[in-house]
Amino acid sequence: MGLGGCIILIAVGAILTFATDWKMEGFNVTVAGLVMMAVGIIGVAAFTSIARRRRAVVPPVAQTTVVDPDQERRGY
């Protein structure tokens, strides 16, 4: 599940929790919305930590000096 799926879970969970007043026997819509929001937030946290680890830091390239062997022999 990517970042988009996590955001959709958060949005649907918020809609179920705060924007509906459905009453079902044996199923609490508010709790289901809260669970969906919690799973979405955990998913976003996991996704960002994994994405941060994937980003590799490339060390800067050291400056190289080229020495001409003929110039060394001449003593310049």
mmJSON file of the N, C-alpha and C atoms, coordinates in Angstrom:
{"data_MODEL":{"atom_site":{
"group_PDB":["ATOM","ATOM","ATOM","ATOM","ATOM","ATOM","ATOM","ATOM","ATOM","ATOM","ATOM","ATOM","ATOM","ATOM","ATOM","ATOM","ATOM","ATOM","ATOM","ATOM","ATOM","ATOM","ATOM","ATOM","ATOM","ATOM","ATOM","ATOM","ATOM","ATOM","ATOM","ATOM","ATOM","ATOM","ATOM","ATOM","ATOM","ATOM","ATOM","ATOM","ATOM","ATOM","ATOM","ATOM","ATOM","ATOM","ATOM","ATOM","ATOM","ATOM","ATOM","ATOM","ATOM","ATOM","ATOM","ATOM","ATOM","ATOM","ATOM","ATOM","ATOM","ATOM","ATOM","ATOM","ATOM","ATOM","ATOM","ATOM","ATOM","ATOM","ATOM","ATOM","ATOM","ATOM","ATOM","ATOM","ATOM","ATOM","ATOM","ATOM","ATOM","ATOM","ATOM","ATOM","ATOM","ATOM","ATOM","ATOM","ATOM","ATOM","ATOM","ATOM","ATOM","ATOM","ATOM","ATOM","ATOM","ATOM","ATOM","ATOM","ATOM","ATOM","ATOM","ATOM","ATOM","ATOM","ATOM","ATOM","ATOM","ATOM","ATOM","ATOM","ATOM","ATOM","ATOM","ATOM","ATOM","ATOM","ATOM","ATOM","ATOM","ATOM","ATOM","ATOM","ATOM","ATOM","ATOM","ATOM","ATOM","ATOM","ATOM","ATOM","ATOM","ATOM","ATOM","ATOM","ATOM","ATOM","ATOM","ATOM","ATOM","ATOM","ATOM","ATOM","ATOM","ATOM","ATOM","ATOM","ATOM","ATOM","ATOM","ATOM","ATOM","ATOM","ATOM","ATOM","ATOM","ATOM","ATOM","ATOM","ATOM","ATOM","ATOM","ATOM","ATOM","ATOM","ATOM","ATOM","ATOM","ATOM","ATOM","ATOM","ATOM","ATOM","ATOM","ATOM","ATOM","ATOM","ATOM","ATOM","ATOM","ATOM","ATOM","ATOM","ATOM","ATOM","ATOM","ATOM","ATOM","ATOM","ATOM","ATOM","ATOM","ATOM","ATOM","ATOM","ATOM","ATOM","ATOM","ATOM","ATOM","ATOM","ATOM","ATOM","ATOM","ATOM","ATOM","ATOM","ATOM","ATOM","ATOM","ATOM","ATOM","ATOM","ATOM","ATOM","ATOM","ATOM","ATOM","ATOM","ATOM","ATOM","ATOM","ATOM","ATOM","ATOM","ATOM","ATOM"],
"id":[1,2,3,4,5,6,7,8,9,10,11,12,13,14,15,16,17,18,19,20,21,22,23,24,25,26,27,28,29,30,31,32,33,34,35,36,37,38,39,40,41,42,43,44,45,46,47,48,49,50,51,52,53,54,55,56,57,58,59,60,61,62,63,64,65,66,67,68,69,70,71,72,73,74,75,76,77,78,79,80,81,82,83,84,85,86,87,88,89,90,91,92,93,94,95,96,97,98,99,100,101,102,103,104,105,106,107,108,109,110,111,112,113,114,115,116,117,118,119,120,121,122,123,124,125,126,127,128,129,130,131,132,133,134,135,136,137,138,139,140,141,142,143,144,145,146,147,148,149,150,151,152,153,154,155,156,157,158,159,160,161,162,163,164,165,166,167,168,169,170,171,172,173,174,175,176,177,178,179,180,181,182,183,184,185,186,187,188,189,190,191,192,193,194,195,196,197,198,199,200,201,202,203,204,205,206,207,208,209,210,211,212,213,214,215,216,217,218,219,220,221,222,223,224,225,226,227,228],
"type_symbol":["N","C","C","N","C","C","N","C","C","N","C","C","N","C","C","N","C","C","N","C","C","N","C","C","N","C","C","N","C","C","N","C","C","N","C","C","N","C","C","N","C","C","N","C","C","N","C","C","N","C","C","N","C","C","N","C","C","N","C","C","N","C","C","N","C","C","N","C","C","N","C","C","N","C","C","N","C","C","N","C","C","N","C","C","N","C","C","N","C","C","N","C","C","N","C","C","N","C","C","N","C","C","N","C","C","N","C","C","N","C","C","N","C","C","N","C","C","N","C","C","N","C","C","N","C","C","N","C","C","N","C","C","N","C","C","N","C","C","N","C","C","N","C","C","N","C","C","N","C","C","N","C","C","N","C","C","N","C","C","N","C","C","N","C","C","N","C","C","N","C","C","N","C","C","N","C","C","N","C","C","N","C","C","N","C","C","N","C","C","N","C","C","N","C","C","N","C","C","N","C","C","N","C","C","N","C","C","N","C","C","N","C","C","N","C","C","N","C","C","N","C","C","N","C","C","N","C","C"],
"label_atom_id":["N","CA","C","N","CA","C","N","CA","C","N","CA","C","N","CA","C","N","CA","C","N","CA","C","N","CA","C","N","CA","C","N","CA","C","N","CA","C","N","CA","C","N","CA","C","N","CA","C","N","CA","C","N","CA","C","N","CA","C","N","CA","C","N","CA","C","N","CA","C","N","CA","C","N","CA","C","N","CA","C","N","CA","C","N","CA","C","N","CA","C","N","CA","C","N","CA","C","N","CA","C","N","CA","C","N","CA","C","N","CA","C","N","CA","C","N","CA","C","N","CA","C","N","CA","C","N","CA","C","N","CA","C","N","CA","C","N","CA","C","N","CA","C","N","CA","C","N","CA","C","N","CA","C","N","CA","C","N","CA","C","N","CA","C","N","CA","C","N","CA","C","N","CA","C","N","CA","C","N","CA","C","N","CA","C","N","CA","C","N","CA","C","N","CA","C","N","CA","C","N","CA","C","N","CA","C","N","CA","C","N","CA","C","N","CA","C","N","CA","C","N","CA","C","N","CA","C","N","CA","C","N","CA","C","N","CA","C","N","CA","C","N","CA","C","N","CA","C","N","CA","C","N","CA","C","N","CA","C","N","CA","C","N","CA","C"],
"label_alt_id":[null,null,null,null,null,null,null,null,null,null,null,null,null,null,null,null,null,null,null,null,null,null,null,null,null,null,null,null,null,null,null,null,null,null,null,null,null,null,null,null,null,null,null,null,null,null,null,null,null,null,null,null,null,null,null,null,null,null,null,null,null,null,null,null,null,null,null,null,null,null,null,null,null,null,null,null,null,null,null,null,null,null,null,null,null,null,null,null,null,null,null,null,null,null,null,null,null,null,null,null,null,null,null,null,null,null,null,null,null,null,null,null,null,null,null,null,null,null,null,null,null,null,null,null,null,null,null,null,null,null,null,null,null,null,null,null,null,null,null,null,null,null,null,null,null,null,null,null,null,null,null,null,null,null,null,null,null,null,null,null,null,null,null,null,null,null,null,null,null,null,null,null,null,null,null,null,null,null,null,null,null,null,null,null,null,null,null,null,null,null,null,null,null,null,null,null,null,null,null,null,null,null,null,null,null,null,null,null,null,null,null,null,null,null,null,null,null,null,null,null,null,null,null,null,null,null,null,null],
"label_comp_id":["MET","MET","MET","GLY","GLY","GLY","LEU","LEU","LEU","GLY","GLY","GLY","GLY","GLY","GLY","CYS","CYS","CYS","ILE","ILE","ILE","ILE","ILE","ILE","LEU","LEU","LEU","ILE","ILE","ILE","ALA","ALA","ALA","VAL","VAL","VAL","GLY","GLY","GLY","ALA","ALA","ALA","ILE","ILE","ILE","LEU","LEU","LEU","THR","THR","THR","PHE","PHE","PHE","ALA","ALA","ALA","THR","THR","THR","ASP","ASP","ASP","TRP","TRP","TRP","LYS","LYS","LYS","MET","MET","MET","GLU","GLU","GLU","GLY","GLY","GLY","PHE","PHE","PHE","ASN","ASN","ASN","VAL","VAL","VAL","THR","THR","THR","VAL","VAL","VAL","ALA","ALA","ALA","GLY","GLY","GLY","LEU","LEU","LEU","VAL","VAL","VAL","MET","MET","MET","MET","MET","MET","ALA","ALA","ALA","VAL","VAL","VAL","GLY","GLY","GLY","ILE","ILE","ILE","ILE","ILE","ILE","GLY","GLY","GLY","VAL","VAL","VAL","ALA","ALA","ALA","ALA","ALA","ALA","PHE","PHE","PHE","THR","THR","THR","SER","SER","SER","ILE","ILE","ILE","ALA","ALA","ALA","ARG","ARG","ARG","ARG","ARG","ARG","ARG","ARG","ARG","ARG","ARG","ARG","ALA","ALA","ALA","VAL","VAL","VAL","VAL","VAL","VAL","PRO","PRO","PRO","PRO","PRO","PRO","VAL","VAL","VAL","ALA","ALA","ALA","GLN","GLN","GLN","THR","THR","THR","THR","THR","THR","VAL","VAL","VAL","VAL","VAL","VAL","ASP","ASP","ASP","PRO","PRO","PRO","ASP","ASP","ASP","GLN","GLN","GLN","GLU","GLU","GLU","ARG","ARG","ARG","ARG","ARG","ARG","GLY","GLY","GLY","TYR","TYR","TYR"],
"label_asym_id":["A","A","A","A","A","A","A","A","A","A","A","A","A","A","A","A","A","A","A","A","A","A","A","A","A","A","A","A","A","A","A","A","A","A","A","A","A","A","A","A","A","A","A","A","A","A","A","A","A","A","A","A","A","A","A","A","A","A","A","A","A","A","A","A","A","A","A","A","A","A","A","A","A","A","A","A","A","A","A","A","A","A","A","A","A","A","A","A","A","A","A","A","A","A","A","A","A","A","A","A","A","A","A","A","A","A","A","A","A","A","A","A","A","A","A","A","A","A","A","A","A","A","A","A","A","A","A","A","A","A","A","A","A","A","A","A","A","A","A","A","A","A","A","A","A","A","A","A","A","A","A","A","A","A","A","A","A","A","A","A","A","A","A","A","A","A","A","A","A","A","A","A","A","A","A","A","A","A","A","A","A","A","A","A","A","A","A","A","A","A","A","A","A","A","A","A","A","A","A","A","A","A","A","A","A","A","A","A","A","A","A","A","A","A","A","A","A","A","A","A","A","A","A","A","A","A","A","A"],
"label_entity_id":["1","1","1","1","1","1","1","1","1","1","1","1","1","1","1","1","1","1","1","1","1","1","1","1","1","1","1","1","1","1","1","1","1","1","1","1","1","1","1","1","1","1","1","1","1","1","1","1","1","1","1","1","1","1","1","1","1","1","1","1","1","1","1","1","1","1","1","1","1","1","1","1","1","1","1","1","1","1","1","1","1","1","1","1","1","1","1","1","1","1","1","1","1","1","1","1","1","1","1","1","1","1","1","1","1","1","1","1","1","1","1","1","1","1","1","1","1","1","1","1","1","1","1","1","1","1","1","1","1","1","1","1","1","1","1","1","1","1","1","1","1","1","1","1","1","1","1","1","1","1","1","1","1","1","1","1","1","1","1","1","1","1","1","1","1","1","1","1","1","1","1","1","1","1","1","1","1","1","1","1","1","1","1","1","1","1","1","1","1","1","1","1","1","1","1","1","1","1","1","1","1","1","1","1","1","1","1","1","1","1","1","1","1","1","1","1","1","1","1","1","1","1","1","1","1","1","1","1"],
"label_seq_id":[1,1,1,2,2,2,3,3,3,4,4,4,5,5,5,6,6,6,7,7,7,8,8,8,9,9,9,10,10,10,11,11,11,12,12,12,13,13,13,14,14,14,15,15,15,16,16,16,17,17,17,18,18,18,19,19,19,20,20,20,21,21,21,22,22,22,23,23,23,24,24,24,25,25,25,26,26,26,27,27,27,28,28,28,29,29,29,30,30,30,31,31,31,32,32,32,33,33,33,34,34,34,35,35,35,36,36,36,37,37,37,38,38,38,39,39,39,40,40,40,41,41,41,42,42,42,43,43,43,44,44,44,45,45,45,46,46,46,47,47,47,48,48,48,49,49,49,50,50,50,51,51,51,52,52,52,53,53,53,54,54,54,55,55,55,56,56,56,57,57,57,58,58,58,59,59,59,60,60,60,61,61,61,62,62,62,63,63,63,64,64,64,65,65,65,66,66,66,67,67,67,68,68,68,69,69,69,70,70,70,71,71,71,72,72,72,73,73,73,74,74,74,75,75,75,76,76,76],
"pdbx_PDB_ins_code":[null,null,null,null,null,null,null,null,null,null,null,null,null,null,null,null,null,null,null,null,null,null,null,null,null,null,null,null,null,null,null,null,null,null,null,null,null,null,null,null,null,null,null,null,null,null,null,null,null,null,null,null,null,null,null,null,null,null,null,null,null,null,null,null,null,null,null,null,null,null,null,null,null,null,null,null,null,null,null,null,null,null,null,null,null,null,null,null,null,null,null,null,null,null,null,null,null,null,null,null,null,null,null,null,null,null,null,null,null,null,null,null,null,null,null,null,null,null,null,null,null,null,null,null,null,null,null,null,null,null,null,null,null,null,null,null,null,null,null,null,null,null,null,null,null,null,null,null,null,null,null,null,null,null,null,null,null,null,null,null,null,null,null,null,null,null,null,null,null,null,null,null,null,null,null,null,null,null,null,null,null,null,null,null,null,null,null,null,null,null,null,null,null,null,null,null,null,null,null,null,null,null,null,null,null,null,null,null,null,null,null,null,null,null,null,null,null,null,null,null,null,null,null,null,null,null,null,null],
"Cartn_x":[0.864,0.0,0.908,0.679,1.495,0.937,1.542,1.138,-0.29,-0.672,-2.034,-3.083,-2.807,-3.739,-3.896,-2.803,-2.866,-3.699,-3.527,-4.293,-5.778,-6.082,-7.481,-8.083,-7.318,-7.808,-8.114,-7.231,-7.456,-8.713,-8.874,-10.027,-11.341,-11.371,-12.604,-12.912,-11.882,-12.09,-12.638,-12.133,-12.64,-14.09,-14.421,-15.805,-16.729,-16.311,-17.14,-17.276,-16.225,-16.24,-17.028,-16.755,-17.279,-18.473,-18.67,-19.695,-20.916,-20.945,-22.102,-22.777,-24.057,-24.794,-25.573,-24.985,-25.63,-25.61,-26.663,-26.749,-26.98,-26.059,-26.187,-26.078,-26.866,-26.804,-25.668,-24.784,-23.668,-22.441,-22.507,-21.369,-21.337,-20.272,-20.144,-19.339,-19.995,-19.361,-18.286,-18.5,-17.53,-16.22,-16.322,-15.101,-14.401,-15.146,-14.536,-13.79,-14.359,-13.679,-12.406,-12.456,-11.257,-10.156,-10.545,-9.563,-8.95,-9.758,-9.238,-8.276,-8.606,-7.692,-6.386,-6.455,-5.242,-4.348,-4.956,-4.177,-3.549,-4.29,-3.742,-2.574,-2.671,-1.578,-0.353,-0.557,0.568,1.198,0.382,0.9,1.721,1.261,2.03,3.365,3.363,4.613,5.575,5.063,5.916,6.44,5.581,5.993,7.094,6.951,7.965,9.283,9.229,10.488,11.201,10.454,11.068,11.603,10.859,11.306,12.559,12.664,13.84,15.062,14.878,15.993,16.452,15.539,15.901,16.752,16.599,17.335,18.803,19.637,21.062,21.799,22.699,23.524,24.815,25.082,26.289,27.386,28.515,29.587,30.195,30.691,31.283,32.55,32.787,33.945,35.176,36.215,37.458,38.151,38.831,39.539,40.748,40.934,42.075,43.073,44.329,45.381,46.093,46.321,46.986,48.426,49.334,50.761,51.31,51.966,52.581,53.921,54.122,55.387,56.607,56.456,57.594,57.999,57.051,57.334,58.074,57.775,58.481,59.949,60.251,61.627,62.462,61.861,62.593,62.843,62.1,62.337,61.602,60.556,59.813,58.962],
"Cartn_y":[-1.165,0.0,1.224,2.088,3.275,4.436,5.572,6.776,7.172,7.004,7.343,6.492,5.198,4.312,4.684,5.079,5.492,6.762,7.699,8.945,8.666,7.76,7.397,6.748,5.879,5.271,6.335,7.305,8.379,9.163,9.48,10.273,9.51,8.25,7.463,7.254,7.018,6.871,8.131,9.277,10.539,10.771,10.413,10.558,9.658,8.409,7.499,7.959,8.535,8.942,10.225,11.237,12.565,12.994,12.393,12.907,12.009,10.904,10.021,9.852,9.576,9.293,7.986,7.039,5.754,4.962,4.26,3.371,1.963,1.077,-0.317,-1.173,-2.199,-3.087,-4.084,-4.164,-5.091,-4.538,-3.319,-2.723,-1.235,-0.776,0.626,1.331,2.189,2.878,3.845,4.47,5.422,4.724,3.562,2.818,2.323,1.893,1.452,2.612,3.8,4.972,5.302,5.189,5.446,4.437,3.186,2.144,2.417,2.821,3.118,4.298,5.319,6.461,6.054,5.21,4.768,3.952,3.063,2.254,3.148,4.153,5.079,5.883,6.333,7.106,6.225,4.989,4.063,3.775,3.634,3.402,4.569,5.791,6.974,7.012,6.727,6.734,5.668,4.476,3.398,3.744,4.297,4.645,5.699,6.726,7.788,7.289,6.392,5.884,4.995,4.198,3.354,4.211,5.228,6.102,6.868,7.248,7.973,7.058,5.771,4.83,4.514,4.533,4.219,5.296,6.51,7.622,7.489,7.185,6.976,8.3,8.52,9.721,9.364,10.056,9.797,10.714,10.139,10.988,11.815,12.99,13.831,13.176,13.418,12.833,13.656,12.954,13.633,14.135,15.273,15.826,14.958,14.639,13.817,14.688,14.405,15.124,14.132,14.551,13.707,14.185,13.255,13.585,12.996,13.826,13.374,12.726,11.463,10.796,11.453,12.012,12.672,13.917,14.606,15.847,15.521,14.388,13.995,13.714,13.069,12.723,13.954,14.972,16.192,17.06,16.849,17.616,18.937,19.118,20.39,20.501],
"Cartn_z":[0.0,0.0,0.0,-0.938,-1.053,-0.256,-0.484,0.234,-0.123,-1.373,-1.795,-1.105,-0.97,-0.267,1.197,1.812,3.223,3.384,2.479,2.558,2.316,1.404,1.163,2.404,3.083,4.326,5.378,5.506,6.478,6.123,4.834,4.411,4.604,4.202,4.359,5.838,6.633,8.066,8.708,8.276,8.814,8.401,7.177,6.729,7.552,7.749,8.54,9.991,10.532,11.938,12.158,11.358,11.654,10.803,9.627,8.719,8.582,9.261,9.14,10.494,10.435,11.674,11.526,10.793,10.598,11.897,12.15,13.309,12.797,13.056,12.653,13.905,13.942,15.085,14.881,15.841,15.758,15.062,14.537,13.843,14.151,14.743,15.094,13.998,13.243,12.115,12.605,13.739,14.288,14.624,15.255,15.603,14.345,13.367,12.108,11.445,11.487,10.936,11.691,13.012,13.808,13.515,13.357,13.021,11.656,10.688,9.351,9.389,10.177,10.297,10.963,11.981,12.671,11.733,10.964,10.018,8.948,8.49,7.502,8.039,9.286,9.884,10.095,10.539,10.698,9.34,8.312,6.971,6.447,6.699,6.27,6.995,8.304,9.067,8.546,8.271,7.755,6.361,5.525,4.167,4.176,5.008,5.035,5.613,6.603,7.147,6.135,5.381,4.359,3.218,2.829,1.74,2.142,3.409,3.881,3.85,4.179,4.163,2.755,1.798,0.414,-0.215,0.259,-0.323,0.046,-0.919,-0.666,-0.784,0.126,0.091,-0.606,-1.688,-2.462,-1.938,-1.521,-1.0,-2.123,-1.789,-2.834,-3.386,-4.652,-5.325,-4.95,-4.506,-4.138,-5.395,-5.248,-6.381,-6.675,-7.917,-8.303,-9.039,-8.785,-9.501,-10.411,-11.607,-12.594,-12.706,-12.53,-12.605,-13.889,-14.653,-15.895,-15.554,-15.902,-15.542,-16.185,-17.386,-18.031,-17.264,-16.696,-15.956,-14.665,-14.053,-12.832,-13.11,-14.233,-14.555,-14.839,-15.416,-15.773,-14.556,-13.471,-12.264,-12.207,-12.946,-12.945,-11.742],
"occupancy":[1.0,1.0,1.0,1.0,1.0,1.0,1.0,1.0,1.0,1.0,1.0,1.0,1.0,1.0,1.0,1.0,1.0,1.0,1.0,1.0,1.0,1.0,1.0,1.0,1.0,1.0,1.0,1.0,1.0,1.0,1.0,1.0,1.0,1.0,1.0,1.0,1.0,1.0,1.0,1.0,1.0,1.0,1.0,1.0,1.0,1.0,1.0,1.0,1.0,1.0,1.0,1.0,1.0,1.0,1.0,1.0,1.0,1.0,1.0,1.0,1.0,1.0,1.0,1.0,1.0,1.0,1.0,1.0,1.0,1.0,1.0,1.0,1.0,1.0,1.0,1.0,1.0,1.0,1.0,1.0,1.0,1.0,1.0,1.0,1.0,1.0,1.0,1.0,1.0,1.0,1.0,1.0,1.0,1.0,1.0,1.0,1.0,1.0,1.0,1.0,1.0,1.0,1.0,1.0,1.0,1.0,1.0,1.0,1.0,1.0,1.0,1.0,1.0,1.0,1.0,1.0,1.0,1.0,1.0,1.0,1.0,1.0,1.0,1.0,1.0,1.0,1.0,1.0,1.0,1.0,1.0,1.0,1.0,1.0,1.0,1.0,1.0,1.0,1.0,1.0,1.0,1.0,1.0,1.0,1.0,1.0,1.0,1.0,1.0,1.0,1.0,1.0,1.0,1.0,1.0,1.0,1.0,1.0,1.0,1.0,1.0,1.0,1.0,1.0,1.0,1.0,1.0,1.0,1.0,1.0,1.0,1.0,1.0,1.0,1.0,1.0,1.0,1.0,1.0,1.0,1.0,1.0,1.0,1.0,1.0,1.0,1.0,1.0,1.0,1.0,1.0,1.0,1.0,1.0,1.0,1.0,1.0,1.0,1.0,1.0,1.0,1.0,1.0,1.0,1.0,1.0,1.0,1.0,1.0,1.0,1.0,1.0,1.0,1.0,1.0,1.0,1.0,1.0,1.0,1.0,1.0,1.0,1.0,1.0,1.0,1.0,1.0,1.0],
"B_iso_or_equiv":[0.0,0.0,0.0,0.0,0.0,0.0,0.0,0.0,0.0,0.0,0.0,0.0,0.0,0.0,0.0,0.0,0.0,0.0,0.0,0.0,0.0,0.0,0.0,0.0,0.0,0.0,0.0,0.0,0.0,0.0,0.0,0.0,0.0,0.0,0.0,0.0,0.0,0.0,0.0,0.0,0.0,0.0,0.0,0.0,0.0,0.0,0.0,0.0,0.0,0.0,0.0,0.0,0.0,0.0,0.0,0.0,0.0,0.0,0.0,0.0,0.0,0.0,0.0,0.0,0.0,0.0,0.0,0.0,0.0,0.0,0.0,0.0,0.0,0.0,0.0,0.0,0.0,0.0,0.0,0.0,0.0,0.0,0.0,0.0,0.0,0.0,0.0,0.0,0.0,0.0,0.0,0.0,0.0,0.0,0.0,0.0,0.0,0.0,0.0,0.0,0.0,0.0,0.0,0.0,0.0,0.0,0.0,0.0,0.0,0.0,0.0,0.0,0.0,0.0,0.0,0.0,0.0,0.0,0.0,0.0,0.0,0.0,0.0,0.0,0.0,0.0,0.0,0.0,0.0,0.0,0.0,0.0,0.0,0.0,0.0,0.0,0.0,0.0,0.0,0.0,0.0,0.0,0.0,0.0,0.0,0.0,0.0,0.0,0.0,0.0,0.0,0.0,0.0,0.0,0.0,0.0,0.0,0.0,0.0,0.0,0.0,0.0,0.0,0.0,0.0,0.0,0.0,0.0,0.0,0.0,0.0,0.0,0.0,0.0,0.0,0.0,0.0,0.0,0.0,0.0,0.0,0.0,0.0,0.0,0.0,0.0,0.0,0.0,0.0,0.0,0.0,0.0,0.0,0.0,0.0,0.0,0.0,0.0,0.0,0.0,0.0,0.0,0.0,0.0,0.0,0.0,0.0,0.0,0.0,0.0,0.0,0.0,0.0,0.0,0.0,0.0,0.0,0.0,0.0,0.0,0.0,0.0,0.0,0.0,0.0,0.0,0.0,0.0],
"pdbx_formal_charge":[null,null,null,null,null,null,null,null,null,null,null,null,null,null,null,null,null,null,null,null,null,null,null,null,null,null,null,null,null,null,null,null,null,null,null,null,null,null,null,null,null,null,null,null,null,null,null,null,null,null,null,null,null,null,null,null,null,null,null,null,null,null,null,null,null,null,null,null,null,null,null,null,null,null,null,null,null,null,null,null,null,null,null,null,null,null,null,null,null,null,null,null,null,null,null,null,null,null,null,null,null,null,null,null,null,null,null,null,null,null,null,null,null,null,null,null,null,null,null,null,null,null,null,null,null,null,null,null,null,null,null,null,null,null,null,null,null,null,null,null,null,null,null,null,null,null,null,null,null,null,null,null,null,null,null,null,null,null,null,null,null,null,null,null,null,null,null,null,null,null,null,null,null,null,null,null,null,null,null,null,null,null,null,null,null,null,null,null,null,null,null,null,null,null,null,null,null,null,null,null,null,null,null,null,null,null,null,null,null,null,null,null,null,null,null,null,null,null,null,null,null,null,null,null,null,null,null,null],
"auth_seq_id":[1,1,1,2,2,2,3,3,3,4,4,4,5,5,5,6,6,6,7,7,7,8,8,8,9,9,9,10,10,10,11,11,11,12,12,12,13,13,13,14,14,14,15,15,15,16,16,16,17,17,17,18,18,18,19,19,19,20,20,20,21,21,21,22,22,22,23,23,23,24,24,24,25,25,25,26,26,26,27,27,27,28,28,28,29,29,29,30,30,30,31,31,31,32,32,32,33,33,33,34,34,34,35,35,35,36,36,36,37,37,37,38,38,38,39,39,39,40,40,40,41,41,41,42,42,42,43,43,43,44,44,44,45,45,45,46,46,46,47,47,47,48,48,48,49,49,49,50,50,50,51,51,51,52,52,52,53,53,53,54,54,54,55,55,55,56,56,56,57,57,57,58,58,58,59,59,59,60,60,60,61,61,61,62,62,62,63,63,63,64,64,64,65,65,65,66,66,66,67,67,67,68,68,68,69,69,69,70,70,70,71,71,71,72,72,72,73,73,73,74,74,74,75,75,75,76,76,76],
"auth_comp_id":["MET","MET","MET","GLY","GLY","GLY","LEU","LEU","LEU","GLY","GLY","GLY","GLY","GLY","GLY","CYS","CYS","CYS","ILE","ILE","ILE","ILE","ILE","ILE","LEU","LEU","LEU","ILE","ILE","ILE","ALA","ALA","ALA","VAL","VAL","VAL","GLY","GLY","GLY","ALA","ALA","ALA","ILE","ILE","ILE","LEU","LEU","LEU","THR","THR","THR","PHE","PHE","PHE","ALA","ALA","ALA","THR","THR","THR","ASP","ASP","ASP","TRP","TRP","TRP","LYS","LYS","LYS","MET","MET","MET","GLU","GLU","GLU","GLY","GLY","GLY","PHE","PHE","PHE","ASN","ASN","ASN","VAL","VAL","VAL","THR","THR","THR","VAL","VAL","VAL","ALA","ALA","ALA","GLY","GLY","GLY","LEU","LEU","LEU","VAL","VAL","VAL","MET","MET","MET","MET","MET","MET","ALA","ALA","ALA","VAL","VAL","VAL","GLY","GLY","GLY","ILE","ILE","ILE","ILE","ILE","ILE","GLY","GLY","GLY","VAL","VAL","VAL","ALA","ALA","ALA","ALA","ALA","ALA","PHE","PHE","PHE","THR","THR","THR","SER","SER","SER","ILE","ILE","ILE","ALA","ALA","ALA","ARG","ARG","ARG","ARG","ARG","ARG","ARG","ARG","ARG","ARG","ARG","ARG","ALA","ALA","ALA","VAL","VAL","VAL","VAL","VAL","VAL","PRO","PRO","PRO","PRO","PRO","PRO","VAL","VAL","VAL","ALA","ALA","ALA","GLN","GLN","GLN","THR","THR","THR","THR","THR","THR","VAL","VAL","VAL","VAL","VAL","VAL","ASP","ASP","ASP","PRO","PRO","PRO","ASP","ASP","ASP","GLN","GLN","GLN","GLU","GLU","GLU","ARG","ARG","ARG","ARG","ARG","ARG","GLY","GLY","GLY","TYR","TYR","TYR"],
"auth_asym_id":["A","A","A","A","A","A","A","A","A","A","A","A","A","A","A","A","A","A","A","A","A","A","A","A","A","A","A","A","A","A","A","A","A","A","A","A","A","A","A","A","A","A","A","A","A","A","A","A","A","A","A","A","A","A","A","A","A","A","A","A","A","A","A","A","A","A","A","A","A","A","A","A","A","A","A","A","A","A","A","A","A","A","A","A","A","A","A","A","A","A","A","A","A","A","A","A","A","A","A","A","A","A","A","A","A","A","A","A","A","A","A","A","A","A","A","A","A","A","A","A","A","A","A","A","A","A","A","A","A","A","A","A","A","A","A","A","A","A","A","A","A","A","A","A","A","A","A","A","A","A","A","A","A","A","A","A","A","A","A","A","A","A","A","A","A","A","A","A","A","A","A","A","A","A","A","A","A","A","A","A","A","A","A","A","A","A","A","A","A","A","A","A","A","A","A","A","A","A","A","A","A","A","A","A","A","A","A","A","A","A","A","A","A","A","A","A","A","A","A","A","A","A","A","A","A","A","A","A"],
"auth_atom_id":["N","CA","C","N","CA","C","N","CA","C","N","CA","C","N","CA","C","N","CA","C","N","CA","C","N","CA","C","N","CA","C","N","CA","C","N","CA","C","N","CA","C","N","CA","C","N","CA","C","N","CA","C","N","CA","C","N","CA","C","N","CA","C","N","CA","C","N","CA","C","N","CA","C","N","CA","C","N","CA","C","N","CA","C","N","CA","C","N","CA","C","N","CA","C","N","CA","C","N","CA","C","N","CA","C","N","CA","C","N","CA","C","N","CA","C","N","CA","C","N","CA","C","N","CA","C","N","CA","C","N","CA","C","N","CA","C","N","CA","C","N","CA","C","N","CA","C","N","CA","C","N","CA","C","N","CA","C","N","CA","C","N","CA","C","N","CA","C","N","CA","C","N","CA","C","N","CA","C","N","CA","C","N","CA","C","N","CA","C","N","CA","C","N","CA","C","N","CA","C","N","CA","C","N","CA","C","N","CA","C","N","CA","C","N","CA","C","N","CA","C","N","CA","C","N","CA","C","N","CA","C","N","CA","C","N","CA","C","N","CA","C","N","CA","C","N","CA","C","N","CA","C","N","CA","C","N","CA","C","N","CA","C","N","CA","C"],
"pdbx_PDB_model_num":[1,1,1,1,1,1,1,1,1,1,1,1,1,1,1,1,1,1,1,1,1,1,1,1,1,1,1,1,1,1,1,1,1,1,1,1,1,1,1,1,1,1,1,1,1,1,1,1,1,1,1,1,1,1,1,1,1,1,1,1,1,1,1,1,1,1,1,1,1,1,1,1,1,1,1,1,1,1,1,1,1,1,1,1,1,1,1,1,1,1,1,1,1,1,1,1,1,1,1,1,1,1,1,1,1,1,1,1,1,1,1,1,1,1,1,1,1,1,1,1,1,1,1,1,1,1,1,1,1,1,1,1,1,1,1,1,1,1,1,1,1,1,1,1,1,1,1,1,1,1,1,1,1,1,1,1,1,1,1,1,1,1,1,1,1,1,1,1,1,1,1,1,1,1,1,1,1,1,1,1,1,1,1,1,1,1,1,1,1,1,1,1,1,1,1,1,1,1,1,1,1,1,1,1,1,1,1,1,1,1,1,1,1,1,1,1,1,1,1,1,1,1,1,1,1,1,1,1]
}}}
